[in-house]
Amino acid sequence: MNDVLVLNFTYEALNITSFQRAVKLLFSGKAEIVHRRDEILKSTSYEMRLPSIIRMLYYIKRPMQKVALTKKNVLLRDDYTCQYCNLKGERMMTVDHVLPRSKGGPSTWENLVCACMRCNNRKNNRTPEHANMRLKRKPKAPKYIPWIRVKRNTLPGEWHQFLFLYNVSIEDKIEV
């Protein structure tokens, strides 16, 4: 894996970049190495251990971005857990309108929840109250959804301490 974790000046994760881009940032004096891999890059005149984590030497300001309202983001917000029966699983989940669209329910963060197929079919075209079902939690707009994408089961161990913000519970991802 030749990916390199890029940290902001304040040690918060910014993104993941290629080894080549990381080396350019290092040699241009814009970044420093925080952690090295065991592999060595050799040329005729230079030798260095490959970087695993680099840190920018100046602060990069990122504007606060709103989270797009998409099916995937609703499922991520609810941690792929049915908001009616607490069943968890990526494959069998759908998005349910708490107040059905046919009854004027909007497609908003506050009206969409993750639901398993069974509960979604049971609720049908009714409100949770009419279907005698209870929401586990009131849906709210998320503060953020982690945007750093790491391929499943490929996260280098040394990255964990800098990606701790992305391991928070689902309650911490939602505005209070």
PADREN-432935 format. One record per residue: residue number from 1; residue in one letter; x, y, z of N, C-alpha, C in turn. Coordinates in pm, whole numbers, plus 50000, padded with zeros to 5 digits. Each point is the difference from the previous one (the first is absolute). Layout:
<pts>
PT | NUM | A | X | Y | Z | X | Y | Z | X | Y | Z
...
</pts>
This chain:
<pts>
PT | 1 | M | 50085 | 49882 | 50000 | 49915 | 50118 | 50000 | 50088 | 50123 | 50000
PT | 2 | N | 49985 | 50085 | 49902 | 50082 | 50120 | 49988 | 49924 | 50126 | 50039
PT | 3 | D | 49887 | 49986 | 50067 | 49925 | 50117 | 50043 | 50067 | 50063 | 50121
PT | 4 | V | 49986 | 50133 | 50008 | 50059 | 50076 | 50111 | 49891 | 50085 | 50063
PT | 5 | L | 49990 | 49996 | 50132 | 49905 | 50082 | 50072 | 50058 | 50140 | 50014
PT | 6 | V | 49920 | 50101 | 49962 | 50044 | 50139 | 50010 | 49928 | 50065 | 50117
PT | 7 | L | 50079 | 50058 | 50092 | 49945 | 50069 | 50116 | 50013 | 50150 | 49981
PT | 8 | N | 49906 | 50074 | 50055 | 50009 | 50145 | 50000 | 50108 | 50039 | 50101
PT | 9 | F | 50034 | 50126 | 50006 | 50099 | 50051 | 50096 | 49961 | 49964 | 50143
PT | 10 | T | 49870 | 49990 | 50025 | 49947 | 49971 | 50133 | 49984 | 49851 | 50026
PT | 11 | Y | 50054 | 49915 | 49914 | 49997 | 49855 | 50010 | 49862 | 49938 | 49975
PT | 12 | E | 49907 | 50074 | 49942 | 49872 | 49940 | 49962 | 50015 | 49944 | 49859
PT | 13 | A | 49934 | 49888 | 49973 | 50010 | 49936 | 49870 | 49938 | 50088 | 49892
PT | 14 | L | 50077 | 50023 | 49893 | 49951 | 50079 | 49886 | 49952 | 49910 | 49887
PT | 15 | N | 50086 | 49908 | 49959 | 49965 | 49909 | 49892 | 50103 | 49889 | 49989
PT | 16 | I | 49982 | 49918 | 49900 | 50095 | 49894 | 49968 | 50050 | 50030 | 49860
PT | 17 | T | 50131 | 49996 | 49984 | 50058 | 50033 | 49870 | 50094 | 49888 | 49956
PT | 18 | S | 50049 | 50012 | 49879 | 50093 | 49902 | 49946 | 50140 | 50025 | 50057
PT | 19 | F | 50081 | 49897 | 49993 | 50139 | 50013 | 50045 | 50073 | 50109 | 49921
PT | 20 | Q | 49974 | 50006 | 49869 | 50068 | 50097 | 49914 | 49966 | 50143 | 50043
PT | 21 | R | 49872 | 50028 | 50027 | 49958 | 50134 | 50042 | 50060 | 50033 | 50136
PT | 22 | A | 50005 | 49902 | 50089 | 50057 | 50022 | 50132 | 50148 | 50037 | 49991
PT | 23 | V | 50073 | 49933 | 49913 | 50143 | 50030 | 49983 | 50018 | 50141 | 49944
PT | 24 | K | 49914 | 50041 | 49908 | 50007 | 50136 | 49946 | 49978 | 50103 | 50111
PT | 25 | L | 49901 | 49975 | 50087 | 49974 | 50092 | 50112 | 50120 | 50005 | 50096
PT | 26 | L | 50064 | 49886 | 50023 | 50116 | 49994 | 50090 | 50118 | 50077 | 49940
PT | 27 | F | 50031 | 49974 | 49874 | 50116 | 50065 | 49939 | 49979 | 50148 | 49972
PT | 28 | S | 49874 | 50043 | 49990 | 49974 | 50144 | 49979 | 49997 | 50075 | 50133
PT | 29 | G | 50018 | 49929 | 50111 | 50004 | 50064 | 50131 | 49862 | 50036 | 50056
PT | 30 | K | 49896 | 49941 | 49944 | 49864 | 50030 | 50045 | 49950 | 49901 | 50107
PT | 31 | A | 50072 | 49890 | 50017 | 49956 | 49897 | 50094 | 50120 | 49934 | 50066
PT | 32 | E | 49974 | 49931 | 50110 | 50103 | 49924 | 50069 | 49949 | 49858 | 50023
PT | 33 | I | 50092 | 49907 | 50018 | 49962 | 49861 | 50024 | 49969 | 49982 | 50148
PT | 34 | V | 49885 | 49938 | 50027 | 49961 | 49969 | 50137 | 50030 | 49853 | 50029
PT | 35 | H | 49977 | 49913 | 49901 | 50027 | 49857 | 50016 | 50049 | 49943 | 49868
PT | 36 | R | 50101 | 49912 | 50011 | 50057 | 49937 | 49880 | 49964 | 49851 | 49997
PT | 37 | R | 49996 | 49945 | 49879 | 49984 | 49856 | 49982 | 50137 | 49933 | 50002
PT | 38 | D | 50000 | 49869 | 49998 | 50127 | 49926 | 49998 | 50062 | 49995 | 49860
PT | 39 | E | 49915 | 50013 | 49896 | 50050 | 49993 | 49863 | 50090 | 50120 | 49969
PT | 40 | I | 50101 | 49976 | 49917 | 50097 | 50105 | 49966 | 49993 | 50029 | 49851
PT | 41 | L | 49999 | 50129 | 49968 | 50004 | 50046 | 49862 | 50146 | 50036 | 49971
PT | 42 | K | 50056 | 49942 | 49892 | 50140 | 50025 | 49967 | 50013 | 50054 | 49859
PT | 43 | S | 50088 | 50096 | 49987 | 50040 | 50046 | 49867 | 50153 | 49997 | 50000
PT | 44 | T | 50061 | 50045 | 49893 | 50148 | 49995 | 49994 | 50064 | 50096 | 50100
PT | 45 | S | 49928 | 50109 | 50035 | 50061 | 50099 | 50089 | 49925 | 50022 | 50131
PT | 46 | Y | 49886 | 49933 | 50016 | 49921 | 50028 | 50120 | 49928 | 49874 | 50047
PT | 47 | E | 49982 | 49992 | 50130 | 49930 | 49887 | 50060 | 49913 | 50052 | 50114
PT | 48 | M | 49875 | 49954 | 50005 | 49912 | 50041 | 50112 | 49897 | 49892 | 50028
PT | 49 | R | 49957 | 49995 | 50125 | 49889 | 49911 | 50036 | 49870 | 50065 | 49955
PT | 50 | L | 49910 | 49921 | 49947 | 49874 | 50051 | 49950 | 49917 | 50061 | 50113
PT | 51 | P | 49939 | 50115 | 49976 | 49915 | 50060 | 50103 | 49866 | 49928 | 50009
PT | 52 | S | 49947 | 49993 | 50122 | 49866 | 49945 | 50021 | 49906 | 50112 | 50042
PT | 53 | I | 50053 | 50096 | 50079 | 49923 | 50116 | 50046 | 50086 | 50124 | 49984
PT | 54 | I | 49943 | 50104 | 49937 | 50070 | 50127 | 49992 | 49910 | 50108 | 50060
PT | 55 | R | 50064 | 50110 | 50044 | 49925 | 50112 | 50058 | 50037 | 50127 | 49925
PT | 56 | M | 49897 | 50077 | 49963 | 50023 | 50126 | 49932 | 50066 | 50097 | 50099
PT | 57 | L | 50089 | 50085 | 49951 | 50070 | 50096 | 50085 | 49928 | 50134 | 50010
PT | 58 | Y | 49881 | 50007 | 49945 | 49916 | 50118 | 50013 | 49857 | 49952 | 50010
PT | 59 | Y | 49914 | 50084 | 50055 | 49861 | 49961 | 50021 | 49919 | 50015 | 49872
PT | 60 | I | 49924 | 49898 | 49966 | 49911 | 50003 | 49884 | 49858 | 50012 | 50053
PT | 61 | K | 49937 | 50114 | 49970 | 49864 | 50025 | 50047 | 49902 | 49934 | 49906
PT | 62 | R | 49913 | 49919 | 50057 | 49896 | 49935 | 49920 | 49865 | 50057 | 50042
PT | 63 | P | 49921 | 50043 | 49904 | 49868 | 50052 | 50036 | 49911 | 49886 | 50049
PT | 64 | M | 49911 | 50035 | 50094 | 49905 | 49902 | 50049 | 49903 | 49967 | 49888
PT | 65 | Q | 49991 | 49875 | 49964 | 49913 | 49962 | 49890 | 49877 | 49928 | 50054
PT | 66 | K | 49888 | 50025 | 49935 | 49878 | 49929 | 50036 | 50010 | 49859 | 49945
PT | 67 | V | 49941 | 49907 | 50071 | 49997 | 49862 | 49954 | 49886 | 49985 | 49901
PT | 68 | A | 50030 | 49946 | 49884 | 49898 | 49981 | 49897 | 49897 | 49900 | 50047
PT | 69 | L | 49875 | 50028 | 49971 | 49891 | 49909 | 50037 | 49989 | 49893 | 49891
PT | 70 | T | 50062 | 49885 | 50027 | 49995 | 49887 | 49909 | 49962 | 49875 | 50079
PT | 71 | K | 49957 | 49899 | 49929 | 49964 | 49873 | 50066 | 50120 | 49946 | 50078
PT | 72 | K | 50115 | 50000 | 49938 | 50120 | 49947 | 50066 | 50032 | 50078 | 50128
PT | 73 | N | 49986 | 50133 | 49995 | 50030 | 50080 | 50118 | 49898 | 49980 | 50112
PT | 74 | V | 49873 | 49975 | 49965 | 49900 | 49969 | 50102 | 50036 | 49868 | 50067
PT | 75 | L | 50039 | 49902 | 49919 | 50039 | 49870 | 50056 | 50125 | 50013 | 50087
PT | 76 | L | 50096 | 50082 | 49957 | 50120 | 50023 | 50081 | 49965 | 50071 | 50131
PT | 77 | R | 49915 | 50100 | 49993 | 49960 | 50073 | 50120 | 49940 | 49905 | 50103
PT | 78 | D | 49916 | 49907 | 49953 | 49934 | 49906 | 50090 | 50083 | 49873 | 50022
PT | 79 | D | 50121 | 50000 | 49951 | 50094 | 49889 | 50020 | 49943 | 49867 | 49950
PT | 80 | Y | 49927 | 50004 | 49888 | 49940 | 49881 | 49939 | 49919 | 49920 | 50102
PT | 81 | T | 49931 | 50071 | 50089 | 49919 | 49938 | 50105 | 49855 | 50043 | 49983
PT | 82 | C | 49909 | 49902 | 49995 | 49858 | 50030 | 49986 | 49955 | 50083 | 50119
PT | 83 | Q | 49936 | 50112 | 49973 | 49958 | 50091 | 50106 | 49869 | 49956 | 50066
PT | 84 | Y | 49945 | 49887 | 49956 | 49879 | 49945 | 50061 | 50030 | 49877 | 50085
PT | 85 | C | 50082 | 49907 | 49948 | 50024 | 49874 | 50073 | 50144 | 49979 | 50043
PT | 86 | N | 50090 | 50093 | 49963 | 50143 | 49992 | 50036 | 50079 | 49895 | 49925
PT | 87 | L | 49944 | 49938 | 49897 | 50074 | 49904 | 49918 | 50111 | 50076 | 49927
PT | 88 | K | 50119 | 49938 | 49993 | 50113 | 50067 | 49936 | 50047 | 49918 | 49880
PT | 89 | G | 50033 | 50067 | 49892 | 50052 | 49931 | 49883 | 49996 | 50089 | 49878
PT | 90 | E | 50105 | 49994 | 49918 | 50011 | 50089 | 49884 | 49910 | 49958 | 49885
PT | 91 | R | 49985 | 49872 | 49977 | 49933 | 49953 | 49878 | 49849 | 50015 | 50004
PT | 92 | M | 49941 | 49983 | 50116 | 49853 | 49993 | 50005 | 49934 | 50131 | 50043
PT | 93 | M | 50071 | 50110 | 50000 | 49944 | 50126 | 50048 | 49945 | 50087 | 49887
PT | 94 | T | 49892 | 50071 | 50032 | 49939 | 50095 | 49908 | 49983 | 50132 | 50075
PT | 95 | V | 49955 | 50100 | 49929 | 49972 | 50129 | 50063 | 49849 | 50017 | 50005
PT | 96 | D | 49948 | 50036 | 50116 | 49857 | 50015 | 50021 | 49965 | 50145 | 50030
PT | 97 | H | 49891 | 50048 | 49944 | 49946 | 50131 | 50035 | 49914 | 49981 | 50124
PT | 98 | V | 50035 | 50064 | 50110 | 49924 | 49987 | 50125 | 49855 | 50042 | 49974
PT | 99 | L | 49982 | 50120 | 49948 | 49869 | 50044 | 49951 | 50002 | 49972 | 49850
PT | 100 | P | 49919 | 49903 | 49954 | 50007 | 49959 | 49858 | 49983 | 50117 | 49903
PT | 101 | R | 50065 | 49987 | 49885 | 49991 | 50103 | 49897 | 49855 | 50023 | 49956
PT | 102 | S | 49922 | 49893 | 49998 | 49860 | 50012 | 49957 | 49918 | 50085 | 50097
PT | 103 | K | 50050 | 50015 | 50122 | 49931 | 50082 | 50099 | 50071 | 50134 | 50020
PT | 104 | G | 50082 | 50039 | 49903 | 50067 | 50129 | 50005 | 50136 | 49998 | 50068
PT | 105 | G | 50054 | 49884 | 50027 | 50130 | 49989 | 50066 | 50114 | 50041 | 49907
PT | 106 | P | 50083 | 50093 | 50045 | 50112 | 50046 | 49915 | 50119 | 49904 | 50005
PT | 107 | S | 50086 | 50012 | 49902 | 50126 | 49926 | 50000 | 50104 | 50089 | 50066
PT | 108 | T | 50004 | 49995 | 50134 | 50094 | 50079 | 50079 | 50068 | 49909 | 50101
PT | 109 | W | 50109 | 50049 | 50057 | 50071 | 49924 | 50103 | 49907 | 49962 | 50115
PT | 110 | E | 49908 | 50089 | 50033 | 49912 | 49980 | 50116 | 49884 | 49905 | 49970
PT | 111 | N | 49983 | 49960 | 49873 | 49889 | 49912 | 49965 | 50046 | 49868 | 49938
PT | 112 | L | 50130 | 49979 | 49988 | 50053 | 49877 | 49941 | 50077 | 49920 | 50105
PT | 113 | V | 49977 | 49868 | 50001 | 50072 | 49912 | 50092 | 50037 | 49871 | 49928
PT | 114 | C | 50098 | 49934 | 50054 | 50040 | 49868 | 49952 | 49900 | 49898 | 50055
PT | 115 | A | 49950 | 49911 | 49914 | 49906 | 49897 | 50042 | 50029 | 49870 | 49928
PT | 116 | C | 49980 | 49890 | 50069 | 50016 | 49870 | 49934 | 49879 | 49978 | 49911
PT | 117 | M | 50012 | 49910 | 49906 | 49891 | 49974 | 49905 | 49873 | 49958 | 50074
PT | 118 | R | 50016 | 49917 | 50103 | 49884 | 49950 | 50074 | 49922 | 50114 | 50066
PT | 119 | C | 50072 | 50088 | 50070 | 49934 | 50112 | 50067 | 49942 | 50100 | 49899
PT | 120 | N | 50072 | 50023 | 49892 | 49951 | 50093 | 49899 | 49870 | 49948 | 49938
PT | 121 | N | 49995 | 49870 | 49975 | 49877 | 49940 | 49944 | 49888 | 50000 | 50104
PT | 122 | R | 50036 | 49975 | 50126 | 49899 | 49999 | 50106 | 49939 | 50139 | 50020
PT | 123 | K | 50086 | 50101 | 49996 | 49952 | 50138 | 50018 | 49917 | 50042 | 49880
PT | 124 | N | 50039 | 49953 | 49883 | 49929 | 50025 | 49875 | 49983 | 50149 | 49976
PT | 125 | N | 49880 | 50047 | 49976 | 49976 | 50139 | 49965 | 49936 | 50073 | 50118
PT | 126 | R | 50052 | 49973 | 50121 | 49942 | 50058 | 50121 | 50108 | 50069 | 50081
PT | 127 | T | 49957 | 50077 | 50097 | 50094 | 50060 | 50095 | 50038 | 49891 | 50101
PT | 128 | P | 50110 | 50017 | 50071 | 50036 | 49900 | 50101 | 49890 | 49980 | 50105
PT | 129 | E | 49930 | 50106 | 50037 | 49893 | 49990 | 50100 | 49886 | 49913 | 49948
PT | 130 | H | 49958 | 50022 | 49875 | 49891 | 49921 | 49941 | 50040 | 49855 | 49978
PT | 131 | A | 50129 | 49976 | 49981 | 50048 | 49863 | 49979 | 50037 | 49933 | 50133
PT | 132 | N | 49980 | 50073 | 50112 | 50034 | 49950 | 50133 | 50150 | 49963 | 50008
PT | 133 | M | 50082 | 50090 | 49946 | 50146 | 49982 | 50001 | 50062 | 50124 | 50063
PT | 134 | R | 50115 | 49981 | 50061 | 50066 | 50113 | 50065 | 50140 | 50020 | 49944
PT | 135 | L | 50035 | 50124 | 49975 | 50137 | 50031 | 49957 | 50094 | 49988 | 50119
PT | 136 | K | 50115 | 49942 | 49979 | 50101 | 49988 | 50106 | 50058 | 50137 | 50036
PT | 137 | R | 50006 | 50087 | 49898 | 50058 | 50132 | 50020 | 49942 | 50096 | 49898
PT | 138 | K | 49983 | 50123 | 50041 | 49947 | 50101 | 49909 | 50107 | 50035 | 49895
PT | 139 | P | 49965 | 49996 | 49871 | 50101 | 50030 | 49897 | 50037 | 50148 | 49998
PT | 140 | K | 50129 | 50027 | 49985 | 50052 | 50136 | 49995 | 50107 | 50009 | 49892
PT | 141 | A | 50027 | 50120 | 49956 | 50107 | 50022 | 49903 | 50135 | 49973 | 50066
PT | 142 | P | 50089 | 49930 | 49933 | 50132 | 49972 | 50059 | 50090 | 50123 | 49996
PT | 143 | K | 50090 | 50008 | 50096 | 50100 | 50107 | 50000 | 50097 | 49976 | 49884
PT | 144 | Y | 50038 | 49876 | 49984 | 50091 | 49961 | 49893 | 49990 | 49849 | 49983
PT | 145 | I | 50048 | 49957 | 49888 | 50022 | 49857 | 49978 | 50143 | 49991 | 49949
PT | 146 | P | 50082 | 49916 | 50062 | 50141 | 49995 | 49962 | 50016 | 49983 | 49850
PT | 147 | W | 50085 | 50084 | 49941 | 50016 | 49995 | 49856 | 50131 | 49938 | 49958
PT | 148 | I | 50082 | 49961 | 50096 | 50124 | 49931 | 49962 | 49964 | 49854 | 49975
PT | 149 | R | 50018 | 49957 | 49879 | 49965 | 49863 | 49962 | 50124 | 49912 | 50008
PT | 150 | V | 49990 | 49894 | 50077 | 50107 | 49903 | 50012 | 49944 | 49867 | 49955
PT | 151 | K | 50074 | 49930 | 49914 | 49954 | 49871 | 49953 | 49986 | 49906 | 50120
PT | 152 | R | 49893 | 49921 | 50001 | 49970 | 49911 | 50110 | 50120 | 49911 | 50036
PT | 153 | N | 50031 | 49991 | 50127 | 50107 | 49915 | 50055 | 50140 | 50035 | 49947
PT | 154 | T | 50022 | 50125 | 49960 | 50134 | 50037 | 49952 | 50058 | 50118 | 50079
PT | 155 | L | 49937 | 50037 | 50109 | 50045 | 50115 | 50078 | 50129 | 49965 | 50074
PT | 156 | P | 50112 | 50067 | 49968 | 50124 | 49973 | 50073 | 49984 | 50034 | 50148
PT | 157 | G | 50057 | 49919 | 50086 | 49985 | 50017 | 50145 | 50039 | 50136 | 50051
PT | 158 | E | 50104 | 50060 | 49941 | 50048 | 50129 | 50049 | 49902 | 50114 | 49970
PT | 159 | W | 49904 | 49978 | 49912 | 49903 | 50105 | 49967 | 49892 | 50014 | 50105
PT | 160 | H | 49974 | 49896 | 50079 | 49888 | 50000 | 50094 | 49999 | 50119 | 50095
PT | 161 | Q | 50115 | 50036 | 50053 | 50002 | 50110 | 50097 | 49960 | 50133 | 49939
PT | 162 | F | 50012 | 50015 | 49869 | 49963 | 50126 | 49935 | 49859 | 49995 | 49942
PT | 163 | L | 49942 | 49883 | 49990 | 49865 | 49986 | 49947 | 49899 | 49971 | 50110
PT | 164 | F | 50037 | 50029 | 50125 | 49911 | 49973 | 50113 | 49867 | 50074 | 49986
PT | 165 | L | 49999 | 50114 | 49934 | 49875 | 50076 | 49983 | 49899 | 49923 | 49918
PT | 166 | Y | 50047 | 49904 | 49922 | 49911 | 49927 | 49912 | 49949 | 49872 | 50065
PT | 167 | N | 50036 | 49978 | 50125 | 49954 | 49883 | 50072 | 49903 | 50037 | 50110
PT | 168 | V | 49941 | 50117 | 49993 | 49906 | 50043 | 50103 | 49868 | 49929 | 49982
PT | 169 | S | 49921 | 49998 | 50105 | 49870 | 49935 | 49992 | 49907 | 50083 | 49912
PT | 170 | I | 49896 | 49937 | 49953 | 49907 | 50067 | 49909 | 49935 | 50121 | 50067
PT | 171 | E | 49978 | 49994 | 50131 | 49940 | 50115 | 50071 | 50090 | 50122 | 49989
PT | 172 | D | 50132 | 49980 | 49999 | 50092 | 50112 | 49992 | 50004 | 50059 | 49859
PT | 173 | K | 49950 | 49929 | 49901 | 50001 | 50050 | 49862 | 49877 | 50085 | 49972
PT | 174 | I | 49904 | 50001 | 50091 | 49874 | 50067 | 49975 | 49988 | 50121 | 50090
PT | 175 | E | 49952 | 50110 | 49944 | 49982 | 50122 | 50078 | 49901 | 49977 | 50114
PT | 176 | V | 50029 | 50059 | 50112 | 49911 | 49986 | 50116 | 49897 | 50109 | 50001
</pts>
